[in-house]
């Protein structure tokens, strides 16, 4: 095989993107756990961990730019690098959303609307990210399409959860004063949590879309 | 073989011979446009735009017993840049030299199949290769200006063809088209050999386009030049492709990617494996062999 050092750099890029996804998924799981158990130490660990994700992102961005500048990749190599360049942005954003979960944990003082199962939605989004990254690792176009198709299910879950919150809110009879303020903050936080988890799903779809471009040169899933 | 050989040979040829090539009633444009393209064995498509000016059909070339080109069929659209790439010995220069019959000058070279220029098979008995080369100019790897003044280099072909009316204007225009005028306008009587390598190559391009050929063939025109001169030649190629058809053989794949509209990939054994729009070739080639070649996994 010719261009061995180039090939090694391509392999390294893929391995590092997959490692970054493991770190981000770990943050996401811990963010959800922190939210569930109100574990402030865990929440802080997630928040502090964002710096590491950002550094990984910058390192991977540099790897991609170096490959483009120095190796003039073409064909499937070019598509792999272009796709990876986009995917690391999605992973970095998922890391930010995991950090948000940590923030919400610190802010929350009580459970509102326990019937809204944010944990279940969170687990669903984690699965989507895992499947998207498996599709990337295995260059599996069908898996890409499957992830994209699951997004509608996720959106439905999120919409139902949001409606549940709003409906309950309308029906709740409140006393004046501090209770209103607290409830408002709690409800806002819950709606933001649902929105953030829905966005994690969107990023999983983006990862699948770029992976499908990488594998099949297809823009089928890109918007 | 140098360009001077060709033009010297052409001294006595009547220019009407040239016109008869394109005016052949049996080979009108309609036929060319309707001709389906065969792009090697693994896919590809016909030209996306522009009338076909050069077409090869089932072209085989042998050097003695050795087959240098195998059944090559492709169509080259006019006023565009077509790059031919492939590993050493793949037949890309052989193909280029078929277009203006430079292979005639190689002993033991034998051509089978058809190579049509403006619909006329250039290997027909009634085609005069010298007149053909007047319509299909060539620029070589090493700049080869004549040991004459800059002016006389450009005027050379025009004088041979008795196109001496407004000679100054024609020379100036050719030098401007070759992006050389500003650098030489005050020293037109200096020898062409006094110029830098990049300037010499642009002088050769000016000399080629001065006689208004339909096609300019380029065989590694920038491989002997430094990066700055190379980028000037690359810019120039794209500019002159607005008026002329450029077919360029290059070992530099990035150069092909930068400047060409269409790319033909020849692989070992003289086989045209894929011919398509350049962005398609470099982003998503149909053929795994082409993919392996352009990504450097072999060859």
Contacts between the chains, C-beta under 8 A, distances in Angstrom:
chain1	res1	chain2	res2	distance
A	1	B	297	6.1
A	1	B	298	7.9
A	2	B	296	5.2
A	2	B	297	6.0
A	2	B	298	6.1
A	2	B	299	7.4
A	3	B	295	7.8
A	3	B	296	4.2
A	3	B	297	7.0
A	6	B	296	6.8
A	7	B	297	7.9
A	72	B	253	7.8
A	72	B	254	5.1
A	72	B	257	8.0
A	73	B	295	7.2
A	74	B	253	7.4
A	74	B	257	7.0
A	74	B	282	4.4
A	74	B	283	7.2
A	74	B	294	5.0
A	74	B	295	6.0
A	75	B	282	6.4
A	75	B	283	6.4
A	75	B	284	6.5
A	75	B	285	5.7
A	75	B	290	8.0
A	75	B	291	5.0
A	75	B	294	5.8
A	75	B	295	5.5
A	76	B	284	7.8
A	76	B	291	6.2
A	76	B	295	7.0
A	77	B	295	5.0
A	78	B	282	7.3
A	78	B	283	6.2
A	79	B	283	6.9
A	79	B	284	7.3
A	217	B	283	6.7
A	217	B	284	3.9
